Amino acid sequence: MLRFYDRLSASDVGSFDQLVSQHPATLVIGTAPGELVTERDRLRFGFEAEGVRIEAGDPTGYEEGSMGWVVDQPTFFFPDGSSMQTRLTAVLRREDDAWKLVHMHVSVGVPDEEVVDLQQRWSSAP
């Protein structure tokens, strides 16, 4: 997972295939509404985005056989200088003697009452 953060932060598009599985069930769930990404070109987008950086929190990883999973609270940094603290879970699978991402879910901790207000505003937007 740390290598994933490092290579994405370096905009190293060439390492994408070494880090992300080509399995058709590969899925990334992002923080934006409706952000469920399965298309390979959209998955690659994070590696192509200039100035986006991920800094690890305190990742904890586990493995059993050919499967592994990670829990972390990384911070995303954006080109405009802003940042976003997140929560992340990821599932990796050993393929061709390398760990490759097959699933990642990134979320932002928001108090429940604020989420209810936001979702009500979004559903009533024109």
Backbone atoms as SQL, in Angstrom:
CREATE TABLE atoms (id INTEGER PRIMARY KEY, chain TEXT, resi INTEGER, resn TEXT, atom TEXT, x REAL, y REAL, z REAL);
INSERT INTO atoms VALUES
  (1, 'A', 1, 'MET', 'N', 0.829, -1.184, 0.000),
  (2, 'A', 1, 'MET', 'CA', 0.000, 0.000, 0.000),
  (3, 'A', 1, 'MET', 'C', 0.880, 1.256, 0.000),
  (4, 'A', 2, 'LEU', 'N', 1.967, 1.201, 0.748),
  (5, 'A', 2, 'LEU', 'CA', 2.872, 2.353, 0.771),
  (6, 'A', 2, 'LEU', 'C', 3.472, 2.605, -0.612),
  (7, 'A', 3, 'ARG', 'N', 3.765, 1.534, -1.340),
  (8, 'A', 3, 'ARG', 'CA', 4.273, 1.702, -2.708),
  (9, 'A', 3, 'ARG', 'C', 3.197, 2.321, -3.593),
  (10, 'A', 4, 'PHE', 'N', 1.949, 1.915, -3.424),
  (11, 'A', 4, 'PHE', 'CA', 0.834, 2.499, -4.170),
  (12, 'A', 4, 'PHE', 'C', 0.782, 4.007, -3.911),
  (13, 'A', 5, 'TYR', 'N', 0.824, 4.408, -2.629),
  (14, 'A', 5, 'TYR', 'CA', 0.810, 5.839, -2.284),
  (15, 'A', 5, 'TYR', 'C', 1.974, 6.562, -2.952),
  (16, 'A', 6, 'ASP', 'N', 3.163, 5.962, -2.844),
  (17, 'A', 6, 'ASP', 'CA', 4.377, 6.588, -3.366),
  (18, 'A', 6, 'ASP', 'C', 4.303, 6.781, -4.879),
  (19, 'A', 7, 'ARG', 'N', 3.909, 5.739, -5.604),
  (20, 'A', 7, 'ARG', 'CA', 3.887, 5.819, -7.067),
  (21, 'A', 7, 'ARG', 'C', 2.766, 6.722, -7.568),
  (22, 'A', 8, 'LEU', 'N', 1.597, 6.708, -6.910),
  (23, 'A', 8, 'LEU', 'CA', 0.525, 7.621, -7.286),
  (24, 'A', 8, 'LEU', 'C', 0.975, 9.063, -7.031),
  (25, 'A', 9, 'SER', 'N', 1.607, 9.307, -5.881),
  (26, 'A', 9, 'SER', 'CA', 2.078, 10.653, -5.535),
  (27, 'A', 9, 'SER', 'C', 3.126, 11.158, -6.516),
  (28, 'A', 10, 'ALA', 'N', 3.880, 10.246, -7.120),
  (29, 'A', 10, 'ALA', 'CA', 4.906, 10.617, -8.100),
  (30, 'A', 10, 'ALA', 'C', 4.347, 10.697, -9.520),
  (31, 'A', 11, 'SER', 'N', 3.038, 10.516, -9.682),
  (32, 'A', 11, 'SER', 'CA', 2.401, 10.481, -11.009),
  (33, 'A', 11, 'SER', 'C', 3.090, 9.458, -11.916),
  (34, 'A', 12, 'ASP', 'N', 3.466, 8.335, -11.335),
  (35, 'A', 12, 'ASP', 'CA', 4.177, 7.280, -12.067),
  (36, 'A', 12, 'ASP', 'C', 3.173, 6.362, -12.756),
  (37, 'A', 13, 'VAL', 'N', 2.648, 6.819, -13.879),
  (38, 'A', 13, 'VAL', 'CA', 1.646, 6.072, -14.632),
  (39, 'A', 13, 'VAL', 'C', 2.187, 4.703, -15.045),
  (40, 'A', 14, 'GLY', 'N', 3.490, 4.610, -15.309),
  (41, 'A', 14, 'GLY', 'CA', 4.098, 3.366, -15.728),
  (42, 'A', 14, 'GLY', 'C', 4.001, 2.257, -14.691),
  (43, 'A', 15, 'SER', 'N', 3.839, 2.602, -13.435),
  (44, 'A', 15, 'SER', 'CA', 3.747, 1.580, -12.383),
  (45, 'A', 15, 'SER', 'C', 2.312, 1.119, -12.136),
  (46, 'A', 16, 'PHE', 'N', 1.340, 1.748, -12.778),
  (47, 'A', 16, 'PHE', 'CA', -0.069, 1.434, -12.545),
  (48, 'A', 16, 'PHE', 'C', -0.362, -0.051, -12.706),
  (49, 'A', 17, 'ASP', 'N', 0.052, -0.646, -13.825),
  (50, 'A', 17, 'ASP', 'CA', -0.246, -2.055, -14.080),
  (51, 'A', 17, 'ASP', 'C', 0.457, -2.998, -13.107),
  (52, 'A', 18, 'GLN', 'N', 1.546, -2.535, -12.501),
  (53, 'A', 18, 'GLN', 'CA', 2.258, -3.344, -11.510),
  (54, 'A', 18, 'GLN', 'C', 1.565, -3.309, -10.154),
  (55, 'A', 19, 'LEU', 'N', 0.694, -2.328, -9.941),
  (56, 'A', 19, 'LEU', 'CA', 0.089, -2.109, -8.626),
  (57, 'A', 19, 'LEU', 'C', -1.413, -2.371, -8.572),
  (58, 'A', 20, 'VAL', 'N', -2.081, -2.322, -9.721),
  (59, 'A', 20, 'VAL', 'CA', -3.542, -2.463, -9.764),
  (60, 'A', 20, 'VAL', 'C', -3.902, -3.681, -10.616),
  (61, 'A', 21, 'SER', 'N', -4.705, -4.551, -10.039),
  (62, 'A', 21, 'SER', 'CA', -5.106, -5.782, -10.718),
  (63, 'A', 21, 'SER', 'C', -5.899, -5.491, -11.986),
  (64, 'A', 22, 'GLN', 'N', -5.763, -6.378, -12.954),
  (65, 'A', 22, 'GLN', 'CA', -6.572, -6.292, -14.170),
  (66, 'A', 22, 'GLN', 'C', -7.827, -7.153, -14.057),
  (67, 'A', 23, 'HIS', 'N', -8.037, -7.749, -12.906),
  (68, 'A', 23, 'HIS', 'CA', -9.220, -8.582, -12.691),
  (69, 'A', 23, 'HIS', 'C', -10.473, -7.732, -12.941),
  (70, 'A', 24, 'PRO', 'N', -11.481, -8.266, -13.628),
  (71, 'A', 24, 'PRO', 'CA', -12.672, -7.476, -13.961),
  (72, 'A', 24, 'PRO', 'C', -13.467, -6.995, -12.745),
  (73, 'A', 25, 'ALA', 'N', -13.258, -7.586, -11.592),
  (74, 'A', 25, 'ALA', 'CA', -13.978, -7.158, -10.392),
  (75, 'A', 25, 'ALA', 'C', -13.264, -6.031, -9.641),
  (76, 'A', 26, 'THR', 'N', -12.137, -5.545, -10.150),
  (77, 'A', 26, 'THR', 'CA', -11.400, -4.471, -9.486),
  (78, 'A', 26, 'THR', 'C', -12.294, -3.235, -9.387),
  (79, 'A', 27, 'LEU', 'N', -12.327, -2.650, -8.186),
  (80, 'A', 27, 'LEU', 'CA', -13.251, -1.545, -7.911),
  (81, 'A', 27, 'LEU', 'C', -12.633, -0.585, -6.910),
  (82, 'A', 28, 'VAL', 'N', -12.763, 0.702, -7.184),
  (83, 'A', 28, 'VAL', 'CA', -12.375, 1.740, -6.236),
  (84, 'A', 28, 'VAL', 'C', -13.601, 2.581, -5.948),
  (85, 'A', 29, 'ILE', 'N', -13.894, 2.748, -4.662),
  (86, 'A', 29, 'ILE', 'CA', -14.992, 3.606, -4.229),
  (87, 'A', 29, 'ILE', 'C', -14.357, 4.847, -3.612),
  (88, 'A', 30, 'GLY', 'N', -14.658, 5.985, -4.220),
  (89, 'A', 30, 'GLY', 'CA', -14.092, 7.247, -3.743),
  (90, 'A', 30, 'GLY', 'C', -15.036, 7.991, -2.833),
  (91, 'A', 31, 'THR', 'N', -14.663, 9.201, -2.507),
  (92, 'A', 31, 'THR', 'CA', -15.431, 10.006, -1.555),
  (93, 'A', 31, 'THR', 'C', -16.603, 10.751, -2.188),
  (94, 'A', 32, 'ALA', 'N', -16.598, 10.935, -3.494),
  (95, 'A', 32, 'ALA', 'CA', -17.667, 11.693, -4.148),
  (96, 'A', 32, 'ALA', 'C', -18.912, 10.827, -4.337),
  (97, 'A', 33, 'PRO', 'N', -20.093, 11.433, -4.303),
  (98, 'A', 33, 'PRO', 'CA', -21.309, 10.665, -4.557),
  (99, 'A', 33, 'PRO', 'C', -21.237, 9.970, -5.918),
  (100, 'A', 34, 'GLY', 'N', -21.591, 8.697, -5.953),
  (101, 'A', 34, 'GLY', 'CA', -21.593, 7.945, -7.197),
  (102, 'A', 34, 'GLY', 'C', -20.221, 7.528, -7.695),
  (103, 'A', 35, 'GLU', 'N', -19.184, 7.740, -6.921),
  (104, 'A', 35, 'GLU', 'CA', -17.823, 7.423, -7.363),
  (105, 'A', 35, 'GLU', 'C', -17.498, 5.953, -7.079),
  (106, 'A', 36, 'LEU', 'N', -17.954, 5.098, -7.970),
  (107, 'A', 36, 'LEU', 'CA', -17.636, 3.671, -7.971),
  (108, 'A', 36, 'LEU', 'C', -16.963, 3.409, -9.302),
  (109, 'A', 37, 'VAL', 'N', -15.672, 3.180, -9.288),
  (110, 'A', 37, 'VAL', 'CA', -14.887, 3.133, -10.511),
  (111, 'A', 37, 'VAL', 'C', -14.408, 1.712, -10.796),
  (112, 'A', 38, 'THR', 'N', -14.762, 1.200, -11.969),
  (113, 'A', 38, 'THR', 'CA', -14.305, -0.115, -12.404),
  (114, 'A', 38, 'THR', 'C', -13.541, -0.032, -13.725),
  (115, 'A', 39, 'GLU', 'N', -13.749, 1.033, -14.485),
  (116, 'A', 39, 'GLU', 'CA', -13.115, 1.170, -15.806),
  (117, 'A', 39, 'GLU', 'C', -11.631, 1.472, -15.632),
  (118, 'A', 40, 'ARG', 'N', -10.807, 0.724, -16.327),
  (119, 'A', 40, 'ARG', 'CA', -9.352, 0.818, -16.155),
  (120, 'A', 40, 'ARG', 'C', -8.824, 2.227, -16.420),
  (121, 'A', 41, 'ASP', 'N', -9.313, 2.906, -17.441),
  (122, 'A', 41, 'ASP', 'CA', -8.825, 4.254, -17.720),
  (123, 'A', 41, 'ASP', 'C', -9.179, 5.228, -16.595),
  (124, 'A', 42, 'ARG', 'N', -10.327, 5.049, -15.983),
  (125, 'A', 42, 'ARG', 'CA', -10.707, 5.902, -14.853),
  (126, 'A', 42, 'ARG', 'C', -9.923, 5.540, -13.598),
  (127, 'A', 43, 'LEU', 'N', -9.607, 4.257, -13.431),
  (128, 'A', 43, 'LEU', 'CA', -8.767, 3.842, -12.302),
  (129, 'A', 43, 'LEU', 'C', -7.369, 4.450, -12.433),
  (130, 'A', 44, 'ARG', 'N', -6.886, 4.541, -13.650),
  (131, 'A', 44, 'ARG', 'CA', -5.552, 5.083, -13.923),
  (132, 'A', 44, 'ARG', 'C', -5.482, 6.588, -13.674),
  (133, 'A', 45, 'PHE', 'N', -6.616, 7.260, -13.672),
  (134, 'A', 45, 'PHE', 'CA', -6.662, 8.723, -13.572),
  (135, 'A', 45, 'PHE', 'C', -5.861, 9.257, -12.393),
  (136, 'A', 46, 'GLY', 'N', -5.946, 8.615, -11.220),
  (137, 'A', 46, 'GLY', 'CA', -5.218, 9.089, -10.048),
  (138, 'A', 46, 'GLY', 'C', -3.723, 9.163, -10.282),
  (139, 'A', 47, 'PHE', 'N', -3.204, 8.230, -11.074),
  (140, 'A', 47, 'PHE', 'CA', -1.777, 8.223, -11.370),
  (141, 'A', 47, 'PHE', 'C', -1.415, 9.304, -12.378),
  (142, 'A', 48, 'GLU', 'N', -2.389, 9.774, -13.134),
  (143, 'A', 48, 'GLU', 'CA', -2.142, 10.790, -14.157),
  (144, 'A', 48, 'GLU', 'C', -2.334, 12.209, -13.628),
  (145, 'A', 49, 'ALA', 'N', -2.983, 12.350, -12.491),
  (146, 'A', 49, 'ALA', 'CA', -3.295, 13.676, -11.956),
  (147, 'A', 49, 'ALA', 'C', -2.035, 14.333, -11.388),
  (148, 'A', 50, 'GLU', 'N', -1.648, 15.441, -11.957),
  (149, 'A', 50, 'GLU', 'CA', -0.463, 16.173, -11.513),
  (150, 'A', 50, 'GLU', 'C', -0.720, 16.814, -10.154),
  (151, 'A', 51, 'GLY', 'N', 0.223, 16.673, -9.260),
  (152, 'A', 51, 'GLY', 'CA', 0.160, 17.373, -7.985),
  (153, 'A', 51, 'GLY', 'C', -0.676, 16.722, -6.909),
  (154, 'A', 52, 'VAL', 'N', -1.286, 15.579, -7.180),
  (155, 'A', 52, 'VAL', 'CA', -2.042, 14.858, -6.154),
  (156, 'A', 52, 'VAL', 'C', -1.057, 13.964, -5.420),
  (157, 'A', 53, 'ARG', 'N', -1.137, 14.004, -4.090),
  (158, 'A', 53, 'ARG', 'CA', -0.210, 13.232, -3.277),
  (159, 'A', 53, 'ARG', 'C', -0.974, 12.575, -2.145),
  (160, 'A', 54, 'ILE', 'N', -0.561, 11.368, -1.758),
  (161, 'A', 54, 'ILE', 'CA', -1.154, 10.671, -0.624),
  (162, 'A', 54, 'ILE', 'C', -0.067, 10.429, 0.404),
  (163, 'A', 55, 'GLU', 'N', -0.350, 10.814, 1.633),
  (164, 'A', 55, 'GLU', 'CA', 0.578, 10.579, 2.739),
  (165, 'A', 55, 'GLU', 'C', -0.064, 9.588, 3.705),
  (166, 'A', 56, 'ALA', 'N', 0.640, 8.513, 3.976),
  (167, 'A', 56, 'ALA', 'CA', 0.118, 7.471, 4.859),
  (168, 'A', 56, 'ALA', 'C', -0.166, 8.017, 6.251),
  (169, 'A', 57, 'GLY', 'N', -1.169, 7.427, 6.886),
  (170, 'A', 57, 'GLY', 'CA', -1.432, 7.702, 8.294),
  (171, 'A', 57, 'GLY', 'C', -0.589, 6.713, 9.085),
  (172, 'A', 58, 'ASP', 'N', -1.214, 5.642, 9.520),
  (173, 'A', 58, 'ASP', 'CA', -0.533, 4.555, 10.222),
  (174, 'A', 58, 'ASP', 'C', -1.122, 3.251, 9.695),
  (175, 'A', 59, 'PRO', 'N', -0.739, 2.850, 8.464),
  (176, 'A', 59, 'PRO', 'CA', -1.378, 1.687, 7.848),
  (177, 'A', 59, 'PRO', 'C', -1.101, 0.397, 8.609),
  (178, 'A', 60, 'THR', 'N', -2.129, -0.430, 8.638),
  (179, 'A', 60, 'THR', 'CA', -2.023, -1.770, 9.215),
  (180, 'A', 60, 'THR', 'C', -2.458, -2.746, 8.147),
  (181, 'A', 61, 'GLY', 'N', -1.616, -3.743, 7.892),
  (182, 'A', 61, 'GLY', 'CA', -1.922, -4.703, 6.853),
  (183, 'A', 61, 'GLY', 'C', -1.931, -6.124, 7.382),
  (184, 'A', 62, 'TYR', 'N', -2.676, -6.950, 6.699),
  (185, 'A', 62, 'TYR', 'CA', -2.820, -8.359, 7.049),
  (186, 'A', 62, 'TYR', 'C', -2.781, -9.170, 5.770),
  (187, 'A', 63, 'GLU', 'N', -2.410, -10.442, 5.889),
  (188, 'A', 63, 'GLU', 'CA', -2.471, -11.324, 4.731),
  (189, 'A', 63, 'GLU', 'C', -2.836, -12.722, 5.172),
  (190, 'A', 64, 'GLU', 'N', -3.517, -13.390, 4.261),
  (191, 'A', 64, 'GLU', 'CA', -3.826, -14.802, 4.432),
  (192, 'A', 64, 'GLU', 'C', -3.797, -15.422, 3.050),
  (193, 'A', 65, 'GLY', 'N', -2.817, -16.262, 2.815),
  (194, 'A', 65, 'GLY', 'CA', -2.671, -16.859, 1.491),
  (195, 'A', 65, 'GLY', 'C', -2.391, -15.803, 0.443),
  (196, 'A', 66, 'SER', 'N', -3.189, -15.805, -0.612),
  (197, 'A', 66, 'SER', 'CA', -2.970, -14.866, -1.716),
  (198, 'A', 66, 'SER', 'C', -3.750, -13.568, -1.555),
  (199, 'A', 67, 'MET', 'N', -4.410, -13.369, -0.408),
  (200, 'A', 67, 'MET', 'CA', -5.196, -12.153, -0.186),
  (201, 'A', 67, 'MET', 'C', -4.609, -11.341, 0.972),
  (202, 'A', 68, 'GLY', 'N', -4.689, -10.039, 0.844),
  (203, 'A', 68, 'GLY', 'CA', -4.238, -9.140, 1.895),
  (204, 'A', 68, 'GLY', 'C', -5.189, -7.972, 2.002),
  (205, 'A', 69, 'TRP', 'N', -5.194, -7.312, 3.141),
  (206, 'A', 69, 'TRP', 'CA', -6.038, -6.140, 3.310),
  (207, 'A', 69, 'TRP', 'C', -5.324, -5.128, 4.189),
  (208, 'A', 70, 'VAL', 'N', -5.671, -3.876, 3.978),
  (209, 'A', 70, 'VAL', 'CA', -5.011, -2.755, 4.641),
  (210, 'A', 70, 'VAL', 'C', -6.068, -1.795, 5.160),
  (211, 'A', 71, 'VAL', 'N', -5.795, -1.238, 6.316),
  (212, 'A', 71, 'VAL', 'CA', -6.618, -0.182, 6.898),
  (213, 'A', 71, 'VAL', 'C', -5.684, 0.994, 7.175),
  (214, 'A', 72, 'ASP', 'N', -6.091, 2.201, 6.798),
  (215, 'A', 72, 'ASP', 'CA', -5.244, 3.376, 7.012),
  (216, 'A', 72, 'ASP', 'C', -6.108, 4.624, 7.106),
  (217, 'A', 73, 'GLN', 'N', -5.490, 5.702, 7.551),
  (218, 'A', 73, 'GLN', 'CA', -6.130, 7.014, 7.576),
  (219, 'A', 73, 'GLN', 'C', -5.192, 8.008, 6.888),
  (220, 'A', 74, 'PRO', 'N', -5.043, 7.865, 5.569),
  (221, 'A', 74, 'PRO', 'CA', -4.118, 8.740, 4.844),
  (222, 'A', 74, 'PRO', 'C', -4.690, 10.133, 4.613),
  (223, 'A', 75, 'THR', 'N', -3.792, 11.043, 4.282),
  (224, 'A', 75, 'THR', 'CA', -4.186, 12.397, 3.902),
  (225, 'A', 75, 'THR', 'C', -3.884, 12.580, 2.421),
  (226, 'A', 76, 'PHE', 'N', -4.867, 13.097, 1.694),
  (227, 'A', 76, 'PHE', 'CA', -4.694, 13.426, 0.282),
  (228, 'A', 76, 'PHE', 'C', -4.348, 14.914, 0.196),
  (229, 'A', 77, 'PHE', 'N', -3.353, 15.246, -0.614),
  (230, 'A', 77, 'PHE', 'CA', -2.958, 16.631, -0.839),
  (231, 'A', 77, 'PHE', 'C', -3.215, 16.955, -2.305),
  (232, 'A', 78, 'PHE', 'N', -3.729, 18.157, -2.564),
  (233, 'A', 78, 'PHE', 'CA', -4.137, 18.544, -3.911),
  (234, 'A', 78, 'PHE', 'C', -3.292, 19.712, -4.419),
  (235, 'A', 79, 'PRO', 'N', -3.250, 19.907, -5.742),
  (236, 'A', 79, 'PRO', 'CA', -2.390, 20.933, -6.334),
  (237, 'A', 79, 'PRO', 'C', -2.639, 22.348, -5.801),
  (238, 'A', 80, 'ASP', 'N', -3.858, 22.647, -5.378),
  (239, 'A', 80, 'ASP', 'CA', -4.155, 24.003, -4.895),
  (240, 'A', 80, 'ASP', 'C', -3.713, 24.218, -3.449),
  (241, 'A', 81, 'GLY', 'N', -3.064, 23.210, -2.845),
  (242, 'A', 81, 'GLY', 'CA', -2.585, 23.337, -1.470),
  (243, 'A', 81, 'GLY', 'C', -3.547, 22.804, -0.424),
  (244, 'A', 82, 'SER', 'N', -4.746, 22.435, -0.839),
  (245, 'A', 82, 'SER', 'CA', -5.712, 21.895, 0.111),
  (246, 'A', 82, 'SER', 'C', -5.403, 20.434, 0.413),
  (247, 'A', 83, 'SER', 'N', -6.006, 19.924, 1.468),
  (248, 'A', 83, 'SER', 'CA', -5.801, 18.523, 1.828),
  (249, 'A', 83, 'SER', 'C', -7.104, 17.945, 2.363),
  (250, 'A', 84, 'MET', 'N', -7.159, 16.631, 2.421),
  (251, 'A', 84, 'MET', 'CA', -8.359, 15.934, 2.894),
  (252, 'A', 84, 'MET', 'C', -7.921, 14.710, 3.695),
  (253, 'A', 85, 'GLN', 'N', -8.307, 14.671, 4.963),
  (254, 'A', 85, 'GLN', 'CA', -8.031, 13.494, 5.782),
  (255, 'A', 85, 'GLN', 'C', -9.100, 12.454, 5.485),
  (256, 'A', 86, 'THR', 'N', -8.670, 11.210, 5.282),
  (257, 'A', 86, 'THR', 'CA', -9.598, 10.165, 4.875),
  (258, 'A', 86, 'THR', 'C', -9.430, 8.913, 5.724),
  (259, 'A', 87, 'ARG', 'N', -10.336, 7.988, 5.464),
  (260, 'A', 87, 'ARG', 'CA', -10.242, 6.620, 5.997),
  (261, 'A', 87, 'ARG', 'C', -10.204, 5.718, 4.778),
  (262, 'A', 88, 'LEU', 'N', -9.384, 4.687, 4.829),
  (263, 'A', 88, 'LEU', 'CA', -9.189, 3.851, 3.659),
  (264, 'A', 88, 'LEU', 'C', -9.124, 2.384, 4.073),
  (265, 'A', 89, 'THR', 'N', -9.814, 1.564, 3.308),
  (266, 'A', 89, 'THR', 'CA', -9.622, 0.119, 3.389),
  (267, 'A', 89, 'THR', 'C', -9.297, -0.348, 1.978),
  (268, 'A', 90, 'ALA', 'N', -8.434, -1.342, 1.900),
  (269, 'A', 90, 'ALA', 'CA', -8.044, -1.860, 0.591),
  (270, 'A', 90, 'ALA', 'C', -7.867, -3.369, 0.683),
  (271, 'A', 91, 'VAL', 'N', -8.159, -4.033, -0.420),
  (272, 'A', 91, 'VAL', 'CA', -7.948, -5.465, -0.542),
  (273, 'A', 91, 'VAL', 'C', -6.943, -5.661, -1.675),
  (274, 'A', 92, 'LEU', 'N', -5.943, -6.475, -1.408),
  (275, 'A', 92, 'LEU', 'CA', -4.922, -6.768, -2.411),
  (276, 'A', 92, 'LEU', 'C', -4.864, -8.270, -2.636),
  (277, 'A', 93, 'ARG', 'N', -4.440, -8.633, -3.820),
  (278, 'A', 93, 'ARG', 'CA', -4.329, -10.043, -4.170),
  (279, 'A', 93, 'ARG', 'C', -2.945, -10.282, -4.757),
  (280, 'A', 94, 'ARG', 'N', -2.329, -11.376, -4.355),
  (281, 'A', 94, 'ARG', 'CA', -1.013, -11.703, -4.898),
  (282, 'A', 94, 'ARG', 'C', -1.208, -12.254, -6.306),
  (283, 'A', 95, 'GLU', 'N', -0.644, -11.534, -7.287),
  (284, 'A', 95, 'GLU', 'CA', -0.708, -11.916, -8.698),
  (285, 'A', 95, 'GLU', 'C', 0.702, -11.833, -9.260),
  (286, 'A', 96, 'ASP', 'N', 1.145, -12.867, -9.914),
  (287, 'A', 96, 'ASP', 'CA', 2.483, -12.861, -10.528),
  (288, 'A', 96, 'ASP', 'C', 3.556, -12.410, -9.540),
  (289, 'A', 97, 'ASP', 'N', 3.482, -12.916, -8.311),
  (290, 'A', 97, 'ASP', 'CA', 4.459, -12.642, -7.260),
  (291, 'A', 97, 'ASP', 'C', 4.497, -11.169, -6.829),
  (292, 'A', 98, 'ALA', 'N', 3.398, -10.449, -7.010),
  (293, 'A', 98, 'ALA', 'CA', 3.314, -9.056, -6.569),
  (294, 'A', 98, 'ALA', 'C', 1.932, -8.815, -5.967),
  (295, 'A', 99, 'TRP', 'N', 1.857, -7.921, -4.992),
  (296, 'A', 99, 'TRP', 'CA', 0.559, -7.546, -4.420),
  (297, 'A', 99, 'TRP', 'C', -0.077, -6.499, -5.317),
  (298, 'A', 100, 'LYS', 'N', -1.318, -6.757, -5.738),
  (299, 'A', 100, 'LYS', 'CA', -2.028, -5.820, -6.608),
  (300, 'A', 100, 'LYS', 'C', -3.379, -5.466, -5.988),
  (301, 'A', 101, 'LEU', 'N', -3.720, -4.211, -6.103),
  (302, 'A', 101, 'LEU', 'CA', -4.974, -3.697, -5.568),
  (303, 'A', 101, 'LEU', 'C', -6.155, -4.250, -6.352),
  (304, 'A', 102, 'VAL', 'N', -7.135, -4.821, -5.652),
  (305, 'A', 102, 'VAL', 'CA', -8.362, -5.267, -6.300),
  (306, 'A', 102, 'VAL', 'C', -9.578, -4.490, -5.797),
  (307, 'A', 103, 'HIS', 'N', -9.438, -3.869, -4.638),
  (308, 'A', 103, 'HIS', 'CA', -10.550, -3.080, -4.099),
  (309, 'A', 103, 'HIS', 'C', -10.001, -2.033, -3.145),
  (310, 'A', 104, 'MET', 'N', -10.543, -0.826, -3.252),
  (311, 'A', 104, 'MET', 'CA', -10.187, 0.239, -2.314),
  (312, 'A', 104, 'MET', 'C', -11.429, 1.080, -2.061),
  (313, 'A', 105, 'HIS', 'N', -11.624, 1.432, -0.809),
  (314, 'A', 105, 'HIS', 'CA', -12.744, 2.288, -0.426),
  (315, 'A', 105, 'HIS', 'C', -12.175, 3.417, 0.409),
  (316, 'A', 106, 'VAL', 'N', -12.396, 4.638, -0.050),
  (317, 'A', 106, 'VAL', 'CA', -11.925, 5.832, 0.645),
  (318, 'A', 106, 'VAL', 'C', -13.149, 6.605, 1.106),
  (319, 'A', 107, 'SER', 'N', -13.145, 7.000, 2.381),
  (320, 'A', 107, 'SER', 'CA', -14.271, 7.785, 2.891),
  (321, 'A', 107, 'SER', 'C', -13.743, 8.919, 3.757),
  (322, 'A', 108, 'VAL', 'N', -14.634, 9.848, 4.041),
  (323, 'A', 108, 'VAL', 'CA', -14.316, 10.980, 4.898),
  (324, 'A', 108, 'VAL', 'C', -15.263, 10.933, 6.083),
  (325, 'A', 109, 'GLY', 'N', -14.717, 11.011, 7.282),
  (326, 'A', 109, 'GLY', 'CA', -15.557, 10.992, 8.478),
  (327, 'A', 109, 'GLY', 'C', -16.312, 12.312, 8.627),
  (328, 'A', 110, 'VAL', 'N', -17.624, 12.241, 8.581),
  (329, 'A', 110, 'VAL', 'CA', -18.488, 13.413, 8.711),
  (330, 'A', 110, 'VAL', 'C', -19.579, 13.055, 9.716),
  (331, 'A', 111, 'PRO', 'N', -19.880, 13.953, 10.666),
  (332, 'A', 111, 'PRO', 'CA', -20.959, 13.656, 11.610),
  (333, 'A', 111, 'PRO', 'C', -22.265, 13.328, 10.880),
  (334, 'A', 112, 'ASP', 'N', -22.989, 12.339, 11.399),
  (335, 'A', 112, 'ASP', 'CA', -24.217, 11.861, 10.748),
  (336, 'A', 112, 'ASP', 'C', -25.203, 12.978, 10.441),
  (337, 'A', 113, 'GLU', 'N', -25.399, 13.891, 11.382),
  (338, 'A', 113, 'GLU', 'CA', -26.386, 14.952, 11.141),
  (339, 'A', 113, 'GLU', 'C', -25.972, 15.857, 9.981),
  (340, 'A', 114, 'GLU', 'N', -24.675, 16.045, 9.771),
  (341, 'A', 114, 'GLU', 'CA', -24.219, 16.837, 8.633),
  (342, 'A', 114, 'GLU', 'C', -24.448, 16.089, 7.323),
  (343, 'A', 115, 'VAL', 'N', -24.272, 14.774, 7.342),
  (344, 'A', 115, 'VAL', 'CA', -24.511, 13.972, 6.147),
  (345, 'A', 115, 'VAL', 'C', -25.979, 14.047, 5.753),
  (346, 'A', 116, 'VAL', 'N', -26.869, 13.944, 6.735),
  (347, 'A', 116, 'VAL', 'CA', -28.308, 14.027, 6.455),
  (348, 'A', 116, 'VAL', 'C', -28.631, 15.369, 5.801),
  (349, 'A', 117, 'ASP', 'N', -28.100, 16.462, 6.358),
  (350, 'A', 117, 'ASP', 'CA', -28.337, 17.792, 5.782),
  (351, 'A', 117, 'ASP', 'C', -27.798, 17.884, 4.353),
  (352, 'A', 118, 'LEU', 'N', -26.587, 17.410, 4.131),
  (353, 'A', 118, 'LEU', 'CA', -25.994, 17.460, 2.795),
  (354, 'A', 118, 'LEU', 'C', -26.811, 16.658, 1.792),
  (355, 'A', 119, 'GLN', 'N', -27.198, 15.435, 2.178),
  (356, 'A', 119, 'GLN', 'CA', -27.960, 14.606, 1.247),
  (357, 'A', 119, 'GLN', 'C', -29.321, 15.226, 0.939),
  (358, 'A', 120, 'GLN', 'N', -29.930, 15.888, 1.897),
  (359, 'A', 120, 'GLN', 'CA', -31.197, 16.569, 1.625),
  (360, 'A', 120, 'GLN', 'C', -30.987, 17.709, 0.651),
  (361, 'A', 121, 'ARG', 'N', -29.891, 18.458, 0.812),
  (362, 'A', 121, 'ARG', 'CA', -29.593, 19.564, -0.121),
  (363, 'A', 121, 'ARG', 'C', -29.318, 19.019, -1.530),
  (364, 'A', 122, 'TRP', 'N', -28.553, 17.920, -1.624),
  (365, 'A', 122, 'TRP', 'CA', -28.213, 17.358, -2.927),
  (366, 'A', 122, 'TRP', 'C', -29.460, 16.837, -3.638),
  (367, 'A', 123, 'SER', 'N', -30.358, 16.224, -2.903),
  (368, 'A', 123, 'SER', 'CA', -31.538, 15.642, -3.546),
  (369, 'A', 123, 'SER', 'C', -32.531, 16.727, -3.989),
  (370, 'A', 124, 'SER', 'N', -32.447, 17.903, -3.400),
  (371, 'A', 124, 'SER', 'CA', -33.369, 18.972, -3.806),
  (372, 'A', 124, 'SER', 'C', -32.726, 19.946, -4.777),
  (373, 'A', 125, 'ALA', 'N', -31.460, 19.726, -5.118),
  (374, 'A', 125, 'ALA', 'CA', -30.778, 20.618, -6.073),
  (375, 'A', 125, 'ALA', 'C', -31.376, 20.457, -7.467),
  (376, 'A', 126, 'PRO', 'N', -31.445, 21.566, -8.226),
  (377, 'A', 126, 'PRO', 'CA', -32.032, 21.499, -9.581),
  (378, 'A', 126, 'PRO', 'C', -31.209, 20.687, -10.531);
